[in-house]
Amino acid sequence: MLLPLGMDATSLEYLASNLAMRNLSAVVLAESGYAPLNTPALISWLRPQVALLSVAAVDRSGLPSPETLDALEGSNLLRTDQNGWIEIKTDGKQMWVEVERN
C-alpha cells in the first residue's frame, strides 16, 4: 500500500522507476487527486488494485483533477466525497475494504 501524503513530484517520479512499486494493493492519491502529483504515467506504473481519493464533497479548487480521474478510468476507485469513510484491513495476504456508502 502506498500512502504518498506530503510527497513532492520528484519523490513520486522516483517511485515510478522502482519495480517494487508495481501492482500495489492500494494507493492513496496524493493531494486530493491533484494532476501534477498523480500523473497518468505514475498511475499506470503503480497499477493499484484499488485507488483511494480523499477529497471534500464540494472542493472549491476543482479537485480531483479531471486528468487524474481520466487516468483512473476502469480502475477500482473509492472516493470519500462519494463513499464516505473508507476502511482497509489486511492480514498481509488478503485485503478487505469497507466503505460508509456504496
MDAnalysis code that builds the backbone (N, CA, C; Angstrom):
import MDAnalysis as mda
import numpy as np

u = mda.Universe.empty(306, n_residues=102, atom_resindex=np.repeat(np.arange(102), 3), trajectory=True)
u.add_TopologyAttr("name", ["N", "CA", "C"] * 102)
u.add_TopologyAttr("resid", np.arange(1, 103))
u.add_TopologyAttr("resname", ["MET", "LEU", "LEU", "PRO", "LEU", "GLY", "MET", "ASP", "ALA", "THR", "SER", "LEU", "GLU", "TYR", "LEU", "ALA", "SER", "ASN", "LEU", "ALA", "MET", "ARG", "ASN", "LEU", "SER", "ALA", "VAL", "VAL", "LEU", "ALA", "GLU", "SER", "GLY", "TYR", "ALA", "PRO", "LEU", "ASN", "THR", "PRO", "ALA", "LEU", "ILE", "SER", "TRP", "LEU", "ARG", "PRO", "GLN", "VAL", "ALA", "LEU", "LEU", "SER", "VAL", "ALA", "ALA", "VAL", "ASP", "ARG", "SER", "GLY", "LEU", "PRO", "SER", "PRO", "GLU", "THR", "LEU", "ASP", "ALA", "LEU", "GLU", "GLY", "SER", "ASN", "LEU", "LEU", "ARG", "THR", "ASP", "GLN", "ASN", "GLY", "TRP", "ILE", "GLU", "ILE", "LYS", "THR", "ASP", "GLY", "LYS", "GLN", "MET", "TRP", "VAL", "GLU", "VAL", "GLU", "ARG", "ASN"])
u.atoms.positions = np.array([
    [0.855, -1.162, 0.000],
    [0.000, 0.000, 0.000],
    [0.900, 1.223, 0.000],
    [0.542, 2.206, -0.778],
    [1.318, 3.436, -0.855],
    [0.484, 4.589, -0.324],
    [1.029, 5.305, 0.635],
    [0.397, 6.491, 1.213],
    [1.330, 7.670, 0.958],
    [1.253, 8.306, -0.206],
    [2.219, 9.334, -0.579],
    [1.897, 10.728, -0.032],
    [1.373, 10.786, 1.168],
    [0.975, 12.060, 1.741],
    [2.194, 12.954, 1.947],
    [2.133, 14.163, 1.417],
    [3.209, 15.132, 1.563],
    [4.370, 14.937, 0.611],
    [4.304, 13.962, -0.285],
    [5.404, 13.746, -1.227],
    [5.352, 14.777, -2.335],
    [6.528, 15.152, -2.820],
    [6.589, 16.102, -3.925],
    [6.727, 15.340, -5.250],
    [6.675, 16.078, -6.355],
    [6.700, 15.466, -7.683],
    [7.974, 14.667, -7.909],
    [9.110, 15.147, -7.426],
    [10.378, 14.439, -7.612],
    [10.351, 13.085, -6.916],
    [9.838, 13.043, -5.702],
    [9.753, 11.784, -4.966],
    [8.806, 10.807, -5.651],
    [7.693, 11.316, -6.147],
    [6.732, 10.454, -6.837],
    [7.315, 9.923, -8.142],
    [8.105, 10.747, -8.845],
    [8.764, 10.289, -10.072],
    [9.729, 9.158, -9.768],
    [10.432, 9.248, -8.638],
    [11.346, 8.180, -8.241],
    [10.590, 6.865, -8.070],
    [9.406, 6.926, -7.481],
    [8.609, 5.713, -7.295],
    [8.279, 5.045, -8.623],
    [8.099, 5.873, -9.650],
    [7.726, 5.352, -10.965],
    [8.880, 4.617, -11.643],
    [10.060, 4.635, -11.038],
    [11.184, 3.886, -11.594],
    [11.557, 2.700, -10.717],
    [10.777, 2.458, -9.665],
    [11.081, 1.411, -8.705],
    [10.165, 0.204, -8.959],
    [10.739, -0.909, -9.361],
    [9.948, -2.101, -9.674],
    [9.115, -2.605, -8.499],
    [9.565, -2.352, -7.287],
    [8.815, -2.797, -6.106],
    [7.480, -2.066, -5.972],
    [7.310, -0.973, -6.683],
    [6.086, -0.176, -6.595],
    [5.021, -0.618, -7.598],
    [5.305, -1.619, -8.421],
    [4.325, -2.070, -9.410],
    [3.272, -2.948, -8.766],
    [2.067, -2.872, -9.294],
    [0.961, -3.744, -8.879],
    [0.673, -3.671, -7.383],
    [0.509, -2.466, -6.883],
    [0.216, -2.263, -5.473],
    [-1.189, -2.744, -5.128],
    [-1.376, -3.103, -3.880],
    [-2.718, -3.449, -3.423],
    [-3.592, -2.203, -3.395],
    [-3.053, -1.109, -2.846],
    [-3.830, 0.123, -2.744],
    [-2.900, 1.326, -2.760],
    [-3.423, 2.431, -3.238],
    [-2.698, 3.698, -3.205],
    [-3.678, 4.797, -2.820],
    [-3.239, 5.671, -1.951],
    [-3.995, 6.892, -1.648],
    [-3.447, 7.950, -2.590],
    [-4.308, 8.532, -3.382],
    [-3.852, 9.547, -4.330],
    [-3.364, 10.780, -3.583],
    [-2.266, 11.332, -4.050],
    [-1.669, 12.492, -3.404],
    [-2.511, 13.743, -3.601],
    [-2.544, 14.566, -2.572],
    [-3.149, 15.906, -2.626],
    [-4.522, 15.944, -3.291],
    [-5.413, 15.081, -2.850],
    [-6.817, 15.060, -3.306],
    [-6.986, 14.876, -4.805],
    [-6.021, 14.191, -5.434],
    [-6.126, 13.926, -6.867],
    [-5.596, 15.030, -7.750],
    [-4.702, 15.852, -7.229],
    [-4.077, 16.944, -7.983],
    [-3.224, 16.343, -9.103],
    [-3.540, 16.687, -10.365],
    [-2.955, 16.039, -11.541],
    [-1.426, 16.042, -11.588],
    [-0.732, 17.151, -11.298],
    [0.734, 17.109, -11.395],
    [1.398, 16.093, -10.453],
    [0.701, 15.680, -9.399],
    [1.253, 14.681, -8.479],
    [0.680, 13.283, -8.705],
    [-0.317, 13.184, -9.566],
    [-0.962, 11.903, -9.877],
    [-1.035, 11.751, -11.388],
    [0.116, 11.690, -12.010],
    [0.166, 11.677, -13.475],
    [-0.345, 10.343, -14.030],
    [-0.852, 10.367, -15.244],
    [-1.272, 9.109, -15.870],
    [-0.138, 8.078, -15.896],
    [1.082, 8.531, -16.133],
    [2.221, 7.604, -16.174],
    [2.434, 6.942, -14.813],
    [2.337, 7.706, -13.740],
    [2.517, 7.144, -12.402],
    [1.393, 6.167, -12.073],
    [0.168, 6.547, -12.350],
    [-0.974, 5.672, -12.070],
    [-0.865, 4.377, -12.871],
    [-0.478, 4.493, -14.129],
    [-0.302, 3.324, -14.983],
    [0.820, 2.433, -14.453],
    [1.893, 3.036, -13.961],
    [3.026, 2.282, -13.424],
    [2.640, 1.537, -12.142],
    [1.949, 2.213, -11.238],
    [1.598, 1.627, -9.955],
    [0.568, 0.504, -10.089],
    [-0.363, 0.648, -10.996],
    [-1.447, -0.312, -11.235],
    [-2.045, -0.849, -9.930],
    [-2.590, 0.037, -9.104],
    [-3.137, -0.437, -7.825],
    [-4.430, -1.227, -8.018],
    [-4.651, -2.181, -7.109],
    [-5.917, -2.910, -7.125],
    [-7.064, -1.972, -6.779],
    [-6.796, -1.021, -5.884],
    [-7.788, -0.022, -5.520],
    [-7.082, 1.316, -5.288],
    [-7.676, 2.378, -5.803],
    [-7.166, 3.725, -5.589],
    [-8.121, 4.447, -4.644],
    [-7.559, 5.129, -3.664],
    [-8.350, 5.852, -2.671],
    [-8.143, 7.338, -2.862],
    [-9.241, 8.067, -2.874],
    [-9.192, 9.507, -3.091],
    [-9.887, 10.208, -1.941],
    [-9.119, 10.951, -1.174],
    [-9.674, 11.733, -0.073],
    [-9.883, 13.157, -0.577],
    [-11.154, 13.526, -0.739],
    [-11.481, 14.842, -1.280],
    [-12.796, 15.315, -0.671],
    [-12.891, 16.622, -0.454],
    [-14.101, 17.207, 0.118],
    [-15.269, 17.078, -0.857],
    [-16.471, 17.003, -0.322],
    [-17.665, 16.865, -1.154],
    [-17.815, 18.026, -2.143],
    [-17.471, 19.218, -1.726],
    [-17.517, 20.388, -2.620],
    [-16.143, 21.046, -2.550],
    [-15.226, 20.571, -3.379],
    [-13.866, 21.099, -3.372],
    [-13.808, 22.319, -4.296],
    [-13.639, 23.484, -3.718],
    [-13.654, 24.736, -4.482],
    [-12.438, 24.906, -5.398],
    [-11.404, 24.119, -5.189],
    [-10.214, 24.228, -6.033],
    [-10.283, 23.315, -7.255],
    [-11.400, 22.615, -7.433],
    [-11.587, 21.791, -8.621],
    [-10.990, 20.401, -8.528],
    [-10.669, 19.974, -7.320],
    [-10.089, 18.642, -7.158],
    [-11.197, 17.607, -6.958],
    [-11.002, 16.420, -7.398],
    [-9.823, 15.895, -8.080],
    [-9.739, 16.428, -9.512],
    [-8.530, 16.479, -10.026],
    [-8.315, 16.957, -11.390],
    [-8.948, 15.993, -12.391],
    [-9.583, 16.527, -13.419],
    [-10.172, 15.661, -14.449],
    [-9.146, 14.713, -15.071],
    [-7.895, 15.169, -15.211],
    [-6.848, 14.326, -15.790],
    [-6.572, 13.100, -14.915],
    [-6.632, 13.295, -13.608],
    [-6.427, 12.181, -12.686],
    [-7.571, 11.184, -12.807],
    [-8.789, 11.685, -12.848],
    [-9.945, 10.796, -12.992],
    [-9.902, 10.042, -14.318],
    [-9.481, 10.719, -15.384],
    [-9.349, 10.058, -16.681],
    [-8.326, 8.928, -16.614],
    [-7.201, 9.165, -15.914],
    [-6.151, 8.150, -15.792],
    [-6.636, 6.938, -15.003],
    [-7.627, 7.138, -14.148],
    [-8.154, 6.055, -13.317],
    [-9.365, 5.362, -13.936],
    [-9.747, 5.770, -15.138],
    [-10.894, 5.174, -15.817],
    [-10.747, 3.649, -15.864],
    [-11.767, 2.943, -15.418],
    [-11.745, 1.495, -15.407],
    [-11.084, 0.892, -14.171],
    [-10.548, 1.742, -13.298],
    [-9.907, 1.266, -12.068],
    [-10.923, 1.202, -10.936],
    [-10.582, 0.469, -9.895],
    [-11.380, 0.474, -8.677],
    [-11.030, 1.741, -7.906],
    [-11.919, 2.707, -7.920],
    [-11.682, 3.999, -7.281],
    [-12.720, 4.220, -6.193],
    [-12.237, 4.488, -4.991],
    [-13.108, 4.839, -3.876],
    [-12.808, 6.263, -3.477],
    [-13.867, 7.066, -3.306],
    [-13.725, 8.493, -3.026],
    [-14.476, 8.850, -1.751],
    [-13.840, 9.608, -0.876],
    [-14.507, 9.997, 0.363],
    [-15.699, 10.895, 0.103],
    [-15.673, 11.684, -0.968],
    [-16.821, 12.548, -1.261],
    [-18.031, 11.750, -1.718],
    [-17.827, 10.553, -2.221],
    [-18.927, 9.713, -2.682],
    [-19.190, 8.522, -1.765],
    [-18.123, 7.936, -1.219],
    [-18.256, 6.724, -0.411],
    [-18.197, 6.971, 1.087],
    [-17.932, 8.196, 1.535],
    [-17.768, 8.463, 2.961],
    [-16.459, 7.868, 3.443],
    [-16.468, 7.340, 4.673],
    [-15.230, 6.767, 5.195],
    [-14.898, 5.478, 4.456],
    [-13.591, 5.220, 4.393],
    [-13.084, 4.026, 3.715],
    [-12.132, 3.335, 4.686],
    [-12.362, 2.049, 4.902],
    [-11.502, 1.295, 5.805],
    [-10.893, 0.118, 5.046],
    [-9.578, -0.014, 5.173],
    [-8.874, -1.138, 4.569],
    [-8.233, -1.950, 5.680],
    [-8.434, -3.257, 5.617],
    [-7.815, -4.172, 6.571],
    [-7.039, -5.217, 5.782],
    [-5.956, -5.683, 6.368],
    [-5.192, -6.746, 5.739],
    [-4.553, -7.625, 6.805],
    [-4.368, -8.877, 6.436],
    [-3.615, -9.784, 7.290],
    [-2.254, -10.071, 6.668],
    [-1.904, -9.300, 5.665],
    [-0.650, -9.490, 4.952],
    [-0.786, -10.378, 3.726],
    [-1.917, -11.059, 3.617],
    [-2.163, -11.927, 2.467],
    [-3.427, -11.522, 1.729],
    [-4.449, -11.159, 2.485],
    [-5.720, -10.736, 1.893],
    [-6.009, -9.304, 2.323],
    [-6.860, -8.640, 1.545],
    [-7.244, -7.277, 1.852],
    [-8.763, -7.188, 1.847],
    [-9.313, -6.511, 2.837],
    [-10.741, -6.263, 2.925],
    [-10.972, -4.765, 2.910],
    [-11.958, -4.328, 2.139],
    [-12.276, -2.915, 2.013],
    [-13.727, -2.722, 2.401],
    [-13.963, -1.748, 3.265],
    [-15.326, -1.427, 3.694],
    [-15.511, 0.090, 3.540],
    [-16.690, 0.483, 3.093],
    [-16.990, 1.906, 2.913],
    [-18.286, 2.247, 3.634],
    [-18.451, 3.520, 3.930],
    [-19.663, 4.002, 4.585],
    [-20.874, 3.918, 3.644],
    [-20.661, 4.330, 2.389],
    [-21.729, 4.341, 1.379],
    [-21.230, 3.682, 0.102],
    [-22.102, 2.881, -0.520],
    [-21.738, 2.250, -1.806],
    [-22.091, 3.133, -2.967],
])
